[in-house]
Amino acid sequence: MHRSRSAQSLCAARLSSIAGICLLTGCLAVPLGAVQLPADQSESSDSHHYYRRYQATAYISLLSVTIFSRSNVGFGYAKADEEVFPHRRNISLQFVSGSLPERAHGLNRFGFIQENIRERDRICAEADYFGLITASGEESLSQAKAALDAKSEKTAFVAAQASINPETARYSIRHLDLSSSYRGANAEQLLGQVRDSFHHAEEGQSEHRQELHGSAMGTFLYSVREAMMSPANKLETRFIYNGKMFSMLSEKREDHKAGLELRNAGLIDNPSSVLILTGAIRNEKTNEVTNFRLWFDRTSPDLLPLRFEFRPKSYLRLVFQAVADSSMADLYFSK
């Protein structure tokens, strides 16, 4: 298989888009441990905590034929926390991902997402998110090569935070030039600097407000989780990010072939327990549609995906597969 430097450049450059499936919609990523859900000592609760670690593989195709692939070009860590009370639940969903510069020709891309949801009687009553992602605009092989060759002490980041209830959504966005030395290993320093930026608004950085008029509106990761948990094989949901409304249509079915692959990888015991969920996300203003797929174990209380993939471009497919050992995940997430 021919592996040109330009193709390798594109694989590396597009890793700026892999802060989780949420980035497909133009959402912004979210920092680890940004917001802690409130504890209520007056009610008894049942708590659950799950981790998952991923490795990323990039595939480039021409006329539907794969012409280049490279494994282990990026990493991912997912975490889900749930606190269950008699009539309500607190849910926290987090994801961090980025490129591995040593496997991506020195290119450094990075992103986070965290969503906090408060349910009452199985309905989303409140939600918030806080996010960060490397800003990158490579759209072609030539642009990717230029990004690879460019060297700078600063990297452009975009950050956002928001709070949502049935009446209103409030959100703020920041554009920041920060040190290029930030990696997954020093993420907490990066996140601290970004959080500080929201306490010192500059001109043009005011909070935005959107009226929802009583609609129960969730967030992206939460909507995907609901589709995975739903007894229905097909589900349509809506969510909001940074003032943009999206609809998501999802469908589930058994995938025994993928189940065998995941069993051989040591991730599951029973191949028949694996379902594939295909999703189509539509921007309700522009009608732009983005597709994704994920696989999960329907018999496990841990619904974090075993594998997920998407195409940020028609010629590029990114696949994240879980690894059996998730012992490093706690380094990336606040307890």
Phi and psi in degrees as a GROMACS rama.xvg file:
@    title "Ramachandran Plot"
@    xaxis  label "Phi"
@    yaxis  label "Psi"
@TYPE xy
-72.1969  131.56  HIS-2
-127.12  85.4002  ARG-3
-75.2582  157.171  SER-4
-64.3715  -34.4721  ARG-5
-63.5095  -41.7046  SER-6
-64.5764  -41.9057  ALA-7
-63.123  -37.357  GLN-8
-61.2395  -43.1808  SER-9
-65.2807  -42.3778  LEU-10
-56.6688  -46.3803  CYS-11
-66.7646  -46.5442  ALA-12
-62.8071  -40.4955  ALA-13
-72.3514  -6.79919  ARG-14
-66.0436  -11.4299  LEU-15
-64.5759  -15.3661  SER-16
-95.1705  4.41919  SER-17
-105.682  34.9735  ILE-18
-76.7799  21.7872  ALA-19
118.804  163.909  GLY-20
-59.1325  -26.3163  ILE-21
-57.42  -28.6639  CYS-22
-71.0617  -13.4276  LEU-23
-60.3585  -32.8726  LEU-24
-86.3114  -0.0280002  THR-25
86.8031  12.3489  GLY-26
-69.8985  165.082  CYS-27
-106.681  150.57  LEU-28
-81.2762  173.035  ALA-29
-132.336  138.714  VAL-30
-78.0787  152.682  PRO-31
-65.583  139.804  LEU-32
59.1029  25.9503  GLY-33
-68.6623  -41.3378  ALA-34
-132.48  132.289  VAL-35
-99.7775  132.935  GLN-36
-69.5855  141.737  LEU-37
-69.8079  139.442  PRO-38
-93.9793  145.231  ALA-39
-122.792  107.293  ASP-40
-77.0691  -9.45327  GLN-41
-83.8779  -12.1653  SER-42
-123.154  146.424  GLU-43
-77.7475  147.035  SER-44
-140.318  162.779  SER-45
-121.173  124.267  ASP-46
-111.973  145.577  SER-47
-136.307  141.222  HIS-48
-138.207  130.679  HIS-49
-134.649  143.725  TYR-50
-125.378  155.563  TYR-51
-152.507  137.759  ARG-52
-113.534  144.004  ARG-53
-130.571  154.705  TYR-54
-117.911  143.979  GLN-55
-107.186  139.975  ALA-56
-124.463  138.179  THR-57
-111.305  137.686  ALA-58
-126.094  131.008  TYR-59
-113.295  132.426  ILE-60
-126.033  154.367  SER-61
-132.708  121.283  LEU-62
54.3399  43.3472  LEU-63
70.1301  9.55379  SER-64
-110.491  127.013  VAL-65
-70.0641  122.287  THR-66
-108.114  -11.5772  ILE-67
-159.204  141.688  PHE-68
-147.245  151.315  SER-69
-147.703  126.138  ARG-70
-91.8114  160.307  SER-71
54.4378  42.0739  ASN-72
-89.4747  -9.23007  VAL-73
-156.685  171.304  GLY-74
-127.474  162.762  PHE-75
-152.437  146.534  GLY-76
-136.016  132.277  TYR-77
-121.31  149.363  ALA-78
-144.743  138.951  LYS-79
-131.813  128.634  ALA-80
-121.61  138.816  ASP-81
-139.845  130.666  GLU-82
-120.796  116.724  GLU-83
-107.441  125.948  VAL-84
-113.255  171.791  PHE-85
-53.3126  -41.3131  PRO-86
-126.121  13.7606  HIS-87
-156.336  163.279  ARG-88
-139.937  142.49  ARG-89
-107.719  126.797  ASN-90
-126.788  133.778  ILE-91
-126.213  124.106  SER-92
-120.855  128.693  LEU-93
-134.359  148.738  GLN-94
-150.091  137.6  PHE-95
-131.84  137.906  VAL-96
-152.104  165.786  SER-97
-178.755  176.421  GLY-98
-84.6533  159.244  SER-99
-103.773  102.873  LEU-100
-52.2349  -35.6328  PRO-101
-68.9066  -19.9719  GLU-102
-105.475  -6.66966  ARG-103
-121.698  34.8456  ALA-104
54.5169  37.6274  HIS-105
85.8478  -6.79243  GLY-106
-73.6735  132.43  LEU-107
-116.479  113.09  ASN-108
-127.977  148.151  ARG-109
-156.698  143.516  PHE-110
-163.597  159.413  GLY-111
-137.088  158.01  PHE-112
-148.366  137.583  ILE-113
-139.834  132.232  GLN-114
-124.567  134.01  GLU-115
-115.329  125.418  ASN-116
-125.695  139.032  ILE-117
-119.31  112.908  ARG-118
-96.7443  146.573  GLU-119
-129.22  120.762  ARG-120
52.193  45.0065  ASP-121
70.0866  14.15  ARG-122
-118.444  137.016  ILE-123
-66.4089  114.722  CYS-124
-95.1689  -35.4525  ALA-125
-149.992  154.138  GLU-126
-153.726  155.754  ALA-127
-148.328  157.668  ASP-128
-146.779  162.481  TYR-129
-148.978  131.188  PHE-130
-145.897  164.415  GLY-131
-152.112  139.472  LEU-132
-152.998  148.565  ILE-133
-65.2228  131.833  THR-134
-83.5605  124.744  ALA-135
-149.055  136.5  SER-136
-122.699  22.5776  GLY-137
-66.2943  125.863  GLU-138
-122.104  -1.77193  GLU-139
-150.289  171.268  SER-140
-60.877  -41.8339  LEU-141
-66.0961  -40.5431  SER-142
-66.6571  -38.0114  GLN-143
-64.4336  -41.5381  ALA-144
-64.0178  -40.1683  LYS-145
-62.5556  -40.3325  ALA-146
-65.6957  -35.0006  ALA-147
-68.0329  -39.7164  LEU-148
-77.5437  -23.5534  ASP-149
-72.1521  135.56  ALA-150
-121.8  131.518  LYS-151
-150.866  148.021  SER-152
-79.6617  -11.874  GLU-153
-118.796  147.96  LYS-154
-126.225  137.591  THR-155
-81.6724  131.551  ALA-156
-124.354  152.798  PHE-157
-122.901  133.257  VAL-158
-129.005  155.027  ALA-159
-152.21  151.886  ALA-160
-141.474  153.414  GLN-161
-157.669  156.364  ALA-162
-131.136  140.345  SER-163
-133.609  134.319  ILE-164
-138.49  174.57  ASN-165
-60.3652  -16.908  PRO-166
-95.9457  -42.4458  GLU-167
-143.254  156.739  THR-168
-121.914  127.165  ALA-169
-116.788  131.554  ARG-170
-147.342  153.879  TYR-171
-134.816  148.918  SER-172
-130.139  141.417  ILE-173
-129.104  140.6  ARG-174
-112.941  122.266  HIS-175
-130.88  142.189  LEU-176
-106.895  111.148  ASP-177
-123.134  170.583  LEU-178
-59.9225  139.791  SER-179
-76.8991  -2.19388  SER-180
-81.5034  -7.98086  SER-181
-69.6376  136.015  TYR-182
-135.777  179.882  ARG-183
-59.0638  -32.6434  GLY-184
-68.4907  -27.4469  ALA-185
-116.991  35.5209  ASN-186
-61.66  -36.5177  ALA-187
-61.5118  -36.6747  GLU-188
-64.3155  -43.7466  GLN-189
-60.9814  -46.5618  LEU-190
-65.8992  -36.7095  LEU-191
-62.5713  -40.933  GLY-192
-65.7654  -38.8173  GLN-193
-69.2869  -42.4231  VAL-194
-59.4214  -38.5521  ARG-195
-62.1946  -32.122  ASP-196
-64.2051  -26.1256  SER-197
-78.6454  -12.3885  PHE-198
-91.3495  -5.80459  HIS-199
-132.871  77.2322  HIS-200
-70.2269  133.815  ALA-201
-102.085  178.305  GLU-202
-57.9931  132.649  GLU-203
83.0209  5.86786  GLY-204
-113.488  30.0318  GLN-205
-72.1385  162.312  SER-206
-73.6209  140.758  GLU-207
-101.974  153.438  HIS-208
-135.755  136.146  ARG-209
-131.671  131.004  GLN-210
-80.5415  135.006  GLU-211
-110.7  -12.2272  LEU-212
56.6111  44.7534  HIS-213
83.9071  5.89011  GLY-214
-76.6491  137.714  SER-215
-79.3144  107.033  ALA-216
-120.122  124.979  MET-217
-98.33  -163.986  GLY-218
-118.177  174.23  THR-219
-67.7574  -56.0425  PHE-220
-59.392  -37.8947  LEU-221
-63.1215  -40.933  TYR-222
-64.3829  -39.8216  SER-223
-64.3463  -42.9906  VAL-224
-60.1327  -42.0638  ARG-225
-64.1996  -37.8681  GLU-226
-65.309  -38.0353  ALA-227
-66.469  -38.0107  MET-228
-83.92  -19.224  MET-229
-63.1469  139.537  SER-230
-69.4206  -18.714  PRO-231
-79.4436  142.815  ALA-232
-76.2337  -25.3651  ASN-233
-120.503  141.267  LYS-234
-151.311  140.755  LEU-235
-120.552  128.055  GLU-236
-133.502  168.219  THR-237
-129.064  148.567  ARG-238
-148.903  168.564  PHE-239
-128.827  139.646  ILE-240
-142.214  122.938  TYR-241
49.8805  44.8327  ASN-242
80.2999  -0.16363  GLY-243
-101.811  134.649  LYS-244
-97.1359  135.313  MET-245
-129.398  147.209  PHE-246
-115.05  146.971  SER-247
-130.522  124.364  MET-248
-108.363  125.312  LEU-249
-129.215  154.337  SER-250
-145.415  140.141  GLU-251
-118.374  149.62  LYS-252
-159.64  165.092  ARG-253
-70.4878  148.386  GLU-254
-139.498  86.3609  ASP-255
-67.5857  -35.486  HIS-256
-61.2467  -47.8197  LYS-257
-64.2514  -34.6967  ALA-258
-59.7264  -40.8022  GLY-259
-65.2417  -41.1682  LEU-260
-62.9167  -42.3326  GLU-261
-71.7526  -31.8189  LEU-262
-67.2944  -41.7043  ARG-263
-63.7995  -26.117  ASN-264
-83.1  -1.45105  ALA-265
79.5404  21.4126  GLY-266
-97.3175  -23.8862  LEU-267
-142.352  167.164  ILE-268
-102.215  -37.4326  ASP-269
-113.731  108.891  ASN-270
-60.3648  -26.8657  PRO-271
-72.4827  -10.0036  SER-272
-85.7914  -5.35011  SER-273
-87.1479  129.558  VAL-274
-113.833  146.757  LEU-275
-104.817  133.212  ILE-276
-112.424  120.863  LEU-277
-103.762  134.849  THR-278
-130.339  145.782  GLY-279
-126.431  119.97  ALA-280
-104.913  126.378  ILE-281
-119.771  125.41  ARG-282
-72.0251  116.928  ASN-283
-69.7929  -14.8115  GLU-284
-90.7662  -45.3209  LYS-285
-97.543  -14.1192  THR-286
65.5495  12.3934  ASN-287
-67.549  134.758  GLU-288
-117.453  134.515  VAL-289
-123.63  134.107  THR-290
-106.61  150.547  ASN-291
-149.493  164.967  PHE-292
-138.552  146.44  ARG-293
-145.051  157.356  LEU-294
-124.529  140.425  TRP-295
-149.265  164.104  PHE-296
-94.1621  109.783  ASP-297
-70.2897  -16.3264  ARG-298
-92.5325  -5.77665  THR-299
-98.5509  140.59  SER-300
-67.5172  -18.2378  PRO-301
-87.261  103.138  ASP-302
-93.1948  9.3379  LEU-303
-60.766  134.23  LEU-304
-58.0341  145.869  PRO-305
-83.036  -26.6863  LEU-306
-158.087  145.615  ARG-307
-148.25  154.345  PHE-308
-149.164  155.865  GLU-309
-157.693  166.53  PHE-310
-117.333  97.769  ARG-311
-64.825  -24.6534  PRO-312
-138.482  159.766  LYS-313
-61.0342  -27.9101  SER-314
-96.8269  -0.601744  TYR-315
-127.577  128.966  LEU-316
-122.194  129.721  ARG-317
-112.117  130.506  LEU-318
-123.175  126.145  VAL-319
-108.665  121.93  PHE-320
-119.253  137.595  GLN-321
-65.4583  150.837  ALA-322
-110.861  152.28  VAL-323
-64.5173  -32.5026  ALA-324
-97.1329  111.113  ASP-325
-107.932  25.7657  SER-326
-67.1116  -20.4549  SER-327
-85.5326  -8.19098  MET-328
-61.8358  -32.8247  ALA-329
-67.4818  -15.8268  ASP-330
-70.886  -20.1278  LEU-331
-104.308  -6.57418  TYR-332
-128.643  135.946  PHE-333
-69.8405  143.243  SER-334
